[in-house]
Amino acid sequence: VAVGANGTILRSVDGATWTKQPLSGVAANTNFQDIIWTGDAFYAVGASYDVTIEGWNGVICKSETGQTWTLDYQVPSEQTALAYNKNSELMGISYDANSTLV
């Protein structure tokens, strides 16, 4: 699984052929920065521009299979990376602060 700009999430079963995956509940302008596998699910992190606040919101999307993706968490700051520890805690890392996700 790979992520990128403009809501792009790609999945490959052989590493040669990649298919764009559906994304639900997230703006098309979402720019993903990182992806992680926790052993139970994939999580992708990034930011989407919200015209109502004229700023960026951090988003984390989740998929158990890498095929169907949905919004799992949203915060008022851009998220740029993910970390996961042995206590099953997922951490979204932003430019200016850390946000613990449950």
C-alpha positions as CSV (number, residue, x, y, z in Angstrom):
1,V,0.0,0.0,0.0
2,A,1.3,3.5,-0.9
3,V,-0.2,7.0,-0.3
4,G,0.3,10.4,-1.9
5,A,-1.3,13.7,-2.9
6,N,-4.9,14.4,-3.8
7,G,-6.3,11.5,-1.8
8,T,-4.2,8.9,-3.5
9,I,-4.1,5.5,-1.9
10,L,-2.7,2.7,-4.1
11,R,-2.7,-1.0,-3.4
12,S,-0.7,-3.8,-5.1
13,V,-0.7,-7.5,-4.6
14,D,2.5,-8.1,-6.7
15,G,4.4,-4.8,-6.4
16,A,4.2,-4.2,-10.1
17,T,0.5,-3.4,-10.8
18,W,-1.0,-0.7,-8.6
19,T,-4.7,0.2,-8.3
20,K,-6.2,3.3,-6.7
21,Q,-8.4,2.5,-3.8
22,P,-11.7,4.2,-2.8
23,L,-11.6,6.8,0.0
24,S,-14.8,7.7,2.0
25,G,-15.5,10.7,4.1
26,V,-12.3,12.6,3.2
27,A,-11.8,15.6,1.0
28,A,-10.3,15.0,-2.5
29,N,-7.6,17.5,-1.7
30,T,-6.1,15.3,1.1
31,N,-2.4,15.0,0.9
32,F,-1.2,11.8,2.6
33,Q,2.3,11.9,4.1
34,D,2.7,8.5,5.8
35,I,1.2,5.0,6.1
36,I,1.6,2.3,8.8
37,W,0.5,-1.3,9.4
38,T,-0.3,-2.1,13.0
39,G,-0.9,-5.8,12.6
40,D,-4.6,-5.3,12.5
41,A,-5.1,-2.4,10.1
42,F,-3.5,0.2,7.8
43,Y,-3.5,3.8,8.9
44,A,-2.7,6.7,6.5
45,V,-2.0,10.2,7.8
46,G,-2.0,13.6,6.0
47,A,-3.9,16.9,5.8
48,S,-6.8,18.3,3.8
49,Y,-7.6,22.0,3.2
50,D,-10.8,23.1,4.8
51,V,-12.2,26.2,3.0
52,T,-14.6,26.9,5.9
53,I,-11.7,27.6,8.3
54,E,-9.2,28.6,5.6
55,G,-6.7,26.1,7.0
56,W,-5.5,22.6,7.1
57,N,-6.9,19.7,9.1
58,G,-5.0,16.6,10.0
59,V,-6.7,13.4,9.0
60,I,-6.0,9.7,9.7
61,C,-7.8,7.2,7.5
62,K,-8.1,3.5,8.3
63,S,-8.4,0.2,6.3
64,E,-8.3,-3.3,7.5
65,T,-7.5,-4.7,4.1
66,G,-5.9,-1.8,2.2
67,Q,-8.8,-1.7,-0.1
68,T,-11.6,0.3,1.4
69,W,-10.6,3.4,3.4
70,T,-12.6,5.6,5.7
71,L,-11.9,8.7,7.9
72,D,-10.9,7.5,11.4
73,Y,-9.7,10.7,13.1
74,Q,-9.5,14.4,12.4
75,V,-7.5,17.1,14.2
76,P,-7.0,20.8,13.7
77,S,-3.3,20.5,12.7
78,E,-1.5,18.9,9.9
79,Q,-0.4,15.3,10.6
80,T,2.9,14.3,8.9
81,A,3.8,10.9,10.4
82,L,2.6,7.9,12.4
83,A,4.1,5.8,15.1
84,Y,2.8,2.7,16.8
85,N,4.1,1.1,20.0
86,K,3.8,-2.3,21.7
87,N,1.0,-1.0,23.9
88,S,-1.2,-0.7,20.8
89,E,-1.1,3.1,20.9
90,L,-1.1,4.9,17.6
91,M,0.5,8.4,17.5
92,G,-0.1,11.0,14.9
93,I,2.9,13.4,14.6
94,S,2.2,17.0,13.5
95,Y,4.4,20.0,12.8
96,D,3.8,21.6,16.2
97,A,2.4,19.0,18.6
98,N,1.7,15.3,19.1
99,S,-1.8,13.8,19.3
100,T,-2.4,10.5,21.0
101,L,-5.1,8.5,19.2
102,V,-7.2,5.8,20.8
